[in-house]
Amino acid sequence: MILEVRGVYTLTGVKYRYKLSDFAYGEWLIYKNNQPVYYFNIFDQEYAHLTEIIKANEQGFLIGSLKRQGLNLKQNIFGIASIKSYLKSINLEKLPASILIK
């Protein structure tokens, strides 16, 4: 998976913000400790049985399910973002459906 990476200058040093492309509809990165650990695509066949549950409010459903596992949809990095960014290939696992069902 190719992600856009941008440095953020914080009080504790440089940290990196990871982002999918702007054309990634129905796709999210799942973060733990401000690092991407999983990838979620609502149109993946693995989650087909959950589409009726998720359909009304995808982000709300994800936030509630992930919070119980200590995961987030957003990185919490505060500081001054660098103007430059670069692309990086990162291997991420699909979000296990068992996390969403609990």
C-alpha positions in Angstrom: 0.0 0.0 0.0 1.3 3.4 -0.9 0.8 6.1 1.7 1.7 9.8 1.7 4.1 10.6 4.6 4.6 14.1 6.0 6.9 15.1 8.8 5.4 17.1 11.7 7.7 19.1 13.9 6.6 18.7 17.5 8.1 19.7 20.9 9.4 16.1 21.3 11.0 15.9 17.8 9.8 15.0 14.3 6.9 12.6 14.0 5.3 11.3 10.8 1.7 11.7 9.6 0.4 8.9 7.3 -2.4 9.5 4.9 -4.2 7.6 2.1 -4.6 9.3 -1.3 -7.5 11.8 -1.7 -9.2 9.3 -4.0 -9.5 6.6 -1.4 -13.3 6.4 -1.0 -14.5 3.9 1.6 -11.0 3.3 2.8 -9.4 4.1 6.2 -6.1 3.6 7.9 -6.4 2.3 11.5 -3.8 3.6 14.0 -2.5 2.4 17.2 -0.1 4.8 19.1 -0.1 7.1 16.1 1.2 4.4 13.8 -0.8 2.7 11.0 -1.4 -0.9 11.9 -4.5 -1.9 9.8 -6.2 -1.0 6.6 -10.0 -1.1 6.2 -11.9 -1.0 2.9 -15.7 -1.1 3.3 -16.1 -2.7 -0.2 -13.8 -5.7 0.6 -15.7 -9.0 0.4 -14.4 -10.0 3.9 -16.8 -7.3 5.4 -19.8 -8.0 3.1 -21.8 -9.5 6.0 -21.3 -6.2 7.9 -22.5 -3.8 5.2 -26.1 -3.6 6.5 -24.8 -2.7 10.0 -22.2 -0.3 8.8 -24.1 1.3 6.0 -25.9 4.1 7.9 -22.9 5.6 9.7 -19.6 4.0 8.7 -17.3 6.4 10.6 -19.4 6.3 13.8 -19.6 2.5 13.7 -15.8 2.2 13.2 -14.9 4.7 15.9 -17.1 2.9 18.5 -15.7 -0.5 17.5 -12.1 0.6 17.4 -12.1 2.6 20.6 -12.8 -0.6 22.6 -9.6 -2.1 21.1 -7.4 0.9 21.7 -7.3 1.8 18.0 -8.1 5.1 16.2 -9.1 6.4 12.8 -7.0 9.6 13.2 -3.5 10.3 14.3 -3.1 12.7 17.2 0.0 14.5 16.3 0.2 18.2 17.1 2.8 20.5 15.7 3.9 22.2 12.5 3.6 20.1 9.4 6.4 20.1 6.8 5.6 21.5 3.4 7.1 18.5 1.6 5.7 15.0 1.6 6.8 11.8 0.0 5.2 8.4 -0.9 6.1 5.3 1.0 5.1 1.7 0.5 3.9 0.1 3.7 2.5 -3.4 4.2 -0.6 -3.3 6.4 -2.9 -6.1 7.4 -6.6 -5.9 6.7 -8.6 -5.0 9.8 -9.8 -8.4 11.2 -13.6 -8.6 11.1 -13.6 -9.9 14.7 -12.6 -6.5 15.9 -15.7 -4.9 14.4 -18.1 -7.6 15.7 -17.2 -7.4 19.4 
